[in-house]
Amino acid sequence: MEQMEEENMNLRLDTDVQKLEAKRLRKGKTKAEEDLNSLKTDYKKHRLSIRTSGLGKTLEQWREEIRKEKNKVDSWERKFQEV
């Protein structure tokens, strides 16, 4: 009979340990999900910042912008020469 009580006590302890472990894992999962969501938010903010600053332009877009600026410079030089 005493052996059965000891076995029951061991089973309760095992159950308690497993419950604590499960709780710890849930907390870890929640923290990991929060971190992931934070990273996603930061990534979206950085991408938006890159787009609005023009750093995300393709090589062709930069070439087009440079061409337009050169045309402006040429136009101003012609106007200056006329004066």
Secondary structure, DSSP 8 states (H G I E B T S, - for coil): -HHHHHHHHHHHHHHHHHHHHHHHHHHHHHHHHHHHHHHHHHHHHHHHHHHHHTTT--HHHHHHHHHHHHHHHHHHHHHHHH-
